[in-house]
Amino acid sequence: MVDLSPLYISLKTAIITIIITFFLGLFLAKWTLNRKHDLTKIILDGIFTMPLVLPPTVMGFFLLMIFGVNQPIGKLFLHVFHYKIAFSFSATVIAAVVISFPLMYRSAKAAMEQIDHDLIDAGRTLGMSEKRIFFTVILPEAMPGIISGGVLSFARGLGEFGATAMLAGNIVGKTRTLPLAVYSEVMSGNYDNAGVYVFIIVVICLIAVVGVNVYQYSIKKKRSF
């Protein structure tokens, strides 16, 4: 019988991850857009995008150097809170957040950059505050792109493997996510079980992507009237 604990761990990880990634990506996208076109902005944008282009195992190495038991933050949590981050469920969330964050960040940023600045200027002319302009003008206009980024980040967090293996390990019932379960079953020669896990991942990701396409189509249809 196939162990379903990887499914529960993956879904729990992906849900927590998208909540963190959604708001963090949205905030940093707005923050970088508000900055002037200087060297600092270029460097920050590069840093925020790096997890998208670096191999996940490399990002996992960096995370291990930060949250490992003998590393600064990991040691602090162990001594102060008596909690070991590495090889815990929290590690699966941290790895998924880091790897999926660039998709949310870049999608939100691109969506905000495409907004007609005449709408923003009109809001300022009417005496609206920057905060009100963001929530009543920018956010609604950019929402399709933001939602798309959120769904893609969710799917990426669900399928994260390399960084999770490095930081969280492959502990049954604790940190073994669906991708790690696929790897473990294949290494054990249990291709039938691996196929079940692959099927589950494909179905969830397909539903997510199709859902985004349907949402974007409905938005375009509404705006065309």
N, C-alpha and C positions, 0 to 999 in steps of 0.2 A: 504493500500500500504506500502511496506517495505521501511523504510528509508535507503538510501544508503550512508548517510554521514559517518557511521562507516567504510565502505569500503574505502572511500577516505582518511579518517584519518589514517586508518591502513596502507594503501599503502604508503602514504606520510611519515608516521613514519618509516616504514620498509626500505624505500629507503634511507632516510637520515641516519638512523641507520647503514645500511650496509656500506655506504660510510665511516662513522667515524670508525666503528668497523674493517673494512677491513684493513685500513692503520695503525690504532692503534695496532691491533693484530699482524700485520706483523712486525711492528717496534719493539714491545716489545718481540716478539718471537725471533727475530734476536739478540736483546740486551741481553736477558737472556742466549742465547746460547753462546754468546761471553764472558760471564763472567766465571770466574773460578768456579769449583765445591766447593763453600764455603757455609757457613751458610746463608749468605745474599741471595744467589741465591735460596736456598731451601725455605726460608721464602717468597721471592717475588713470586715464582712460586705458593706457597700455597695461597697467597693473590689473585693473578690473577685468580685462579681456584675456589675460595670460592663461587662466585655467582652461579656456576654450581651445587653445592651440598647443599647449604643453601636453605630453603624454600623461594620462591619469596616474600612472605609477610615480612619475616625477612629482606631481602635486601631492601624492600620498607620502612621499619621502619628506617633503617640506612640512607637511602636517605632523608627521611622526617626530620631526625635529622640534616641533613646537609643543605638541601635546603628549609626547612620550613621558614615561614615568620619571626619567632622569633629566628631562628638559624643563625650562623655566616655568611655563604655564602648567604643564602636567604635574610638576613637582609641587607647585603652589596649591593646586586643587587637592592633591593627595595629602599634604600636610595640614592645610586649613580646613578643607571640607571632608577629608577622609574619603575621597572619591577618585577613582582612577578612570581617566577619560579614555585612554588607549584601550582597545579591545573591549569596549563596552557598547551598549546600544547608542549612547550619545555620539560615539565615534562614527557610526554609520550616518547619522544625521549631519554631522560636521562635514564629512567627506562629500555627501550628496549636495549640501548647500554650496560648498566651494566649487564643485564641478558644474552644477547647474546654474549658478548665479549669472555667469556671463550671458547666457541666453535671455534671461529676464532683463538684465541691465541693458543690453544692446537693443532688444526689441522695444523696450519702453523708451529708450533714448531716440531711436529711429522714428517711432510713432510721434513723439513730441516735436521732433525736428521738422516733420512734414506738415504741421499745423499751419494754416494760413495766418501769418503775423498780423494781417489786417483785423482779424477777429480779436486778437490780444490788444492791439492798439485801440480798437473801438471800446473795449472794456475799460481801458485806462482813461479814455476820453470821457467815459460816463462816470468816472470817479471811483471805479471798483478797486479794491485793494489787490495786491499781488496774490494774496492767499485766496481771495474769492475768485479771482481770474483763473487760478490753477484748478479749483474744484468745480467751477461752473462752465469754464470754457475749454481749458487745456485737457483736463481729465476725460470729459465726455467725448471730445473729438479724437483723442488718442486711444480710447478704450479698446477698439478692435485689435490694434497692434499690441496693446498691453495684455489683453486676454490671451492672444496667440502666444506671446512670450511666456505667459504663465503656464499654459498647457504644455508647451515644449519643454519648459523647465521641469514640470512634473514628470513627464515621460523620461527626461534625461536623468532625473534623480532616481526614478524607479529602476533604470537600467545601469546605474553606476556600478563599476566593478573594480577597476584598478586601485583608485584611492581608498576605497572601502577595504579592500584586501590588505592594503598596507597599514592602515590606521586601526581598523576594527577587527581584522582577522576573519576567520571563517568558523566561528563557534556555533555549533548546532543549537537552535532554539534561542539564540541570543543575538548574534550578528550575521548569521548566514542569510543573506538576501537571495532573491531569485537568480540573479546572474551568478552568484557564488555557488548556489545549489546546482545550476547547470554545469558549471566547471567541475564541481565535486563528483557529480554523477557520471560525467563523461570520463573523468580520471579513474573512476571505479569500474567503468565498463557497463554501467547501468543506463544504456541509451534510451530505453523506454521511459524511465523516470525523467531523464534529461529532456526528452521530447515533450513531456507533459508540462514541465516548467517553461520551456521555450514557447509552447502553445499559449500558456497563460500570459506571458510577457507580450507576445505578438498581439493577442486579442485586446489587452488593456491599452497598449500603445496605439493600435489601429482605431479603437473607439475614441481615444483622445484626439487623434489627428483628424478623423472624420468629423468629430464634434466641432473642432475649430473651423473646418471648412464650411460646415453648415451654418455656423454662427456668422462667419464673415460674409457668406452669400446672403444671409437674411439682412445683415446690416447694409450691404450694398444695394439690395433691393429696396429697402426702406428709404435710403438716401436718394435713390433715383427718381422717387415720386415727388 
